[in-house]
Amino acid sequence: MEKAKPFAALLLAMFIWGISPVFMRSLAVGLGPADTLIIRYTPVAIIWMIVLAMTGGCRVSQRDWPRLLIVSLVGLFCHAAAAMYGFAHVPAGIGGLIFATPPLFIALLAVVVLGERVTFYLVLGLILAIFGTVLLVWEDLTSAILDKSYLSGILLLLLACFAWAFYSVPGKVIFQRYGSLAMTGMTTIIATVPMLALTSGGTIDALHGMTRLQWFEVSFLAICSTFIAMLAWTYASAKLPATTTGPFLYLIPVIAVLAGVLILGETMTWTTMLGGLCIILGVAVAQLGSRRRRVRRAQAAA
């Protein structure tokens, strides 16, 4: 029973993160991207302020503030904003498939920022992911009428995935230095500030006109996706080896596609399914190369 708990926590996190694109898509279309960002992240930032106050706060060294601001604004804010604006034009299932790419961007940033070696697996994984992305937009590229909003939505979602990778790689230093709890709170609070600039006269009207379903969707994203899933993932990661937890991440795009079909009634064409498979396979190949490189390093050190 004790061994089953981390697996149950892992599956819970995958389910929450897998179904989140459905609610992001629904809110982006129903409320608009700007109002959704404000209504979702403002209460989360307030909760983090309370949590940091209760845990003694976080004193950041003056030399680390530039990195903290860059990671918060270029990483977390760009991720949240690009994702929400992207889902305003892209179905949840396709967005969920694109959301499988952050590990690939992390590997690329590791090459650029950390000076890691470019491997055959990374290049092959990148080619597969690019081919898969082209398949996702193939029907639009070959149609007589080009849907520019859909293509821009795809690019925004790719930007969101790159921003998350940027948040993870350059932000690793301050996360290790000050702890994940304090830095998650600080980056969330800082990233929420520019979101408030998106407030308009219609934001209050949108807030008052929200349906029960929209309140549920916002609550799910704010509480379940931001807090519960992260806690479950952290718990499982501490109890299970990375070789066990890593493959579970591939459940997220699968759940997102199924949720989009079952909840929103989205349709999946053969090019979409093949493109999604290529993206997931590309990420898996790139991660396989990174894992083999870490094993060789460990054996050499031993």
C-alpha positions in Angstrom: 0.0 0.0 0.0 2.8 2.4 0.9 4.5 1.7 -2.5 1.3 2.5 -4.3 1.0 6.0 -2.9 3.7 7.7 -5.0 2.3 6.0 -8.2 -1.2 7.3 -7.2 0.2 10.8 -6.7 2.0 10.6 -10.1 -1.2 9.5 -11.9 -3.1 12.3 -10.2 -0.6 14.9 -11.4 -0.7 13.6 -14.9 -4.5 13.6 -15.0 -4.7 17.2 -13.7 -2.0 18.5 -16.1 -3.5 16.4 -19.0 -7.0 17.9 -18.6 -5.9 21.5 -18.0 -5.6 22.3 -21.7 -9.3 21.7 -22.0 -10.2 24.3 -19.4 -7.6 26.7 -20.7 -9.1 26.4 -24.2 -12.7 26.8 -22.8 -11.8 29.9 -20.8 -9.7 31.5 -23.5 -12.7 31.3 -25.9 -15.4 32.1 -23.3 -13.7 34.9 -21.2 -10.9 35.9 -23.5 -7.2 35.3 -22.9 -6.5 38.6 -21.0 -9.3 38.3 -18.5 -8.6 34.6 -18.0 -5.0 35.4 -17.1 -6.0 38.1 -14.6 -8.8 36.1 -13.0 -6.7 32.9 -12.7 -3.3 34.3 -11.5 -4.4 37.1 -9.2 -5.8 34.9 -6.5 -2.9 32.5 -6.9 -0.4 35.3 -6.4 -2.3 36.4 -3.2 -2.3 32.8 -1.9 1.5 32.7 -2.5 1.9 36.0 -0.6 0.2 34.4 2.3 2.2 31.2 2.1 5.5 33.1 1.9 4.5 35.2 4.9 3.6 32.2 6.9 6.8 30.4 6.1 9.1 33.4 6.9 9.3 35.0 3.5 12.2 34.9 1.1 15.2 37.2 1.2 16.9 37.3 -2.2 20.4 38.5 -2.6 20.8 41.7 -4.6 23.0 39.9 -7.1 20.2 37.4 -7.8 17.4 39.9 -8.4 18.2 40.4 -12.1 18.1 36.6 -12.7 14.9 36.3 -10.7 13.2 39.1 -12.7 14.3 37.7 -16.0 13.2 34.1 -15.1 9.9 35.4 -13.8 9.0 37.7 -16.7 10.7 36.0 -19.7 9.9 32.5 -18.4 6.8 32.3 -16.3 4.9 35.4 -17.6 5.6 34.6 -21.3 4.7 31.0 -20.7 1.3 31.8 -19.1 0.4 34.6 -21.6 1.5 32.8 -24.8 -0.3 29.6 -23.7 -3.6 31.4 -23.0 -3.5 33.4 -26.2 -2.5 30.3 -28.1 -5.4 28.3 -26.8 -7.8 31.0 -28.0 -7.0 29.7 -31.5 -5.9 26.1 -31.1 -8.0 23.1 -30.0 -7.1 21.6 -26.6 -6.0 18.3 -27.9 -3.5 19.8 -30.4 -2.3 22.2 -27.7 -1.8 19.3 -25.4 0.4 17.6 -28.0 2.5 20.7 -28.4 2.8 20.9 -24.6 4.9 17.7 -24.8 7.8 19.7 -26.2 9.3 21.5 -23.2 11.8 18.6 -22.5 13.2 19.1 -26.0 13.5 22.9 -25.5 15.2 22.2 -22.2 17.8 20.0 -23.9 18.4 22.7 -26.5 18.8 25.4 -23.8 21.2 23.1 -22.0 23.4 23.1 -25.1 23.3 26.9 -25.4 23.3 27.9 -21.8 25.2 25.1 -20.1 27.5 24.2 -23.0 26.3 20.6 -23.2 27.3 18.6 -26.3 25.0 18.3 -29.3 24.2 14.7 -29.7 22.7 12.6 -32.5 19.7 11.8 -30.4 19.0 15.5 -29.8 19.2 16.3 -33.5 17.0 13.4 -34.4 14.5 14.3 -31.7 14.4 17.9 -33.0 13.8 16.7 -36.6 11.0 14.4 -35.5 9.3 17.1 -33.4 9.6 19.7 -36.2 8.1 17.1 -38.7 5.3 16.4 -36.2 4.5 20.1 -35.8 4.4 20.6 -39.6 1.8 17.7 -39.7 -0.3 19.5 -37.2 -0.7 22.4 -39.5 -0.5 20.5 -42.8 -4.2 20.7 -43.6 -4.1 24.5 -43.1 -0.9 24.9 -45.2 -2.4 23.0 -48.1 -5.9 24.5 -48.0 -7.1 27.2 -50.3 -7.8 29.5 -47.4 -5.0 29.8 -44.9 -6.1 30.1 -41.3 -3.5 32.6 -40.0 -5.1 32.6 -36.5 -4.6 28.9 -36.1 -0.9 29.1 -37.3 -0.3 32.0 -34.9 -1.8 30.0 -32.1 0.5 27.1 -32.8 3.5 29.5 -32.7 2.3 31.0 -29.5 2.0 27.5 -27.9 5.5 26.7 -29.0 6.7 30.0 -27.5 5.0 29.0 -24.3 6.8 25.7 -24.2 10.2 27.5 -24.9 9.4 30.0 -22.2 8.8 27.1 -19.7 12.1 25.6 -20.7 13.8 29.0 -20.1 12.1 29.1 -16.7 13.5 25.7 -15.9 17.1 25.9 -17.1 18.3 29.5 -16.2 16.1 29.4 -13.2 17.7 26.3 -11.8 20.4 28.2 -10.1 18.1 30.4 -7.9 15.7 27.4 -7.3 18.6 25.4 -5.9 19.9 28.4 -3.9 16.6 29.5 -2.2 14.4 26.4 -2.5 11.6 25.5 -4.9 8.8 26.6 -2.6 10.0 30.1 -2.1 11.1 30.6 -5.7 7.8 29.2 -7.1 6.0 31.7 -5.0 8.2 34.6 -5.8 8.2 34.0 -9.6 4.5 33.6 -9.6 3.9 36.9 -7.8 6.4 38.8 -10.1 4.8 37.2 -13.2 1.3 38.3 -12.1 2.3 42.0 -12.0 2.4 42.6 -15.8 -0.8 40.6 -16.2 -2.6 43.3 -14.2 -1.7 45.7 -17.1 -4.1 43.7 -19.2 -7.1 44.7 -17.1 -9.7 46.6 -19.0 -13.2 47.9 -18.4 -14.6 44.6 -19.5 -12.7 42.6 -16.9 -15.1 43.3 -14.1 -18.1 42.6 -16.4 -16.4 39.3 -17.3 -15.9 38.5 -13.7 -19.6 39.2 -12.8 -20.8 37.3 -15.8 -18.9 34.1 -15.2 -20.9 30.9 -15.2 -20.6 28.1 -12.6 -18.7 26.1 -15.1 -16.2 28.9 -15.7 -15.7 29.3 -12.0 -15.0 25.6 -11.7 -12.5 25.8 -14.6 -10.7 28.8 -13.1 -10.7 27.1 -9.7 -9.3 23.9 -11.2 -6.5 25.7 -13.0 -5.7 27.9 -9.9 -5.8 25.2 -7.2 -5.5 21.8 -8.8 -3.0 22.6 -11.6 -0.9 25.1 -9.7 -0.9 23.5 -6.2 -2.2 20.0 -6.0 -0.6 18.6 -9.1 2.8 20.2 -8.2 2.7 18.8 -4.7 1.8 15.4 -6.0 4.6 15.5 -8.6 7.1 16.6 -6.0 6.0 13.9 -3.6 6.3 11.2 -6.3 9.6 12.5 -7.5 11.0 12.2 -4.0 9.8 8.6 -3.6 10.5 7.3 -7.1 13.6 7.3 -9.4 13.6 9.7 -12.3 13.7 6.8 -14.7 10.2 5.9 -13.4 8.6 9.3 -13.2 9.9 10.6 -16.5 7.9 8.3 -18.8 4.7 9.2 -17.0 4.9 12.7 -18.6 4.0 11.2 -21.9 0.5 10.5 -20.5 -0.2 14.3 -20.5 -0.7 14.8 -24.3 -2.6 11.5 -24.5 -5.0 12.6 -21.8 -5.3 16.1 -23.3 -6.3 14.6 -26.7 -8.9 12.3 -25.1 -10.3 15.1 -22.9 -10.6 17.4 -25.9 -12.6 14.8 -27.8 -14.8 13.7 -24.9 -15.4 17.1 -23.2 -15.2 19.7 -26.0 -16.2 17.4 -28.9 -12.9 18.0 -30.8 -12.0 15.9 -33.8 -8.7 14.3 -34.5 -7.5 13.7 -38.2 -4.9 11.2 -39.2 -2.4 14.0 -39.8 -3.0 15.3 -36.3 -2.5 11.9 -34.7 0.6 11.2 -36.7 2.0 14.6 -35.9 1.4 14.2 -32.2 3.1 10.8 -32.3 6.1 12.3 -34.1 6.3 15.0 -31.4 6.1 12.6 -28.5 8.6 10.3 -30.2 11.0 13.2 -30.9 10.9 14.2 -27.2 11.4 10.6 -26.1 14.5 10.2 -28.4 16.0 13.4 -27.2 15.5 12.4 -23.6 16.9 8.9 -24.3 20.2 10.5 -25.5 20.3 12.8 -22.4 19.7 9.8 -20.1 22.4 7.7 -21.7 24.9 10.6 -21.5 24.1 11.0 -17.7 24.7 7.2 -17.2 28.0 7.4 -19.0 29.1 10.4 -16.8 28.1 8.5 -13.7 30.0 5.4 -14.8 33.1 7.6 -15.6 32.9 9.3 -12.2 32.6 5.9 -10.4 
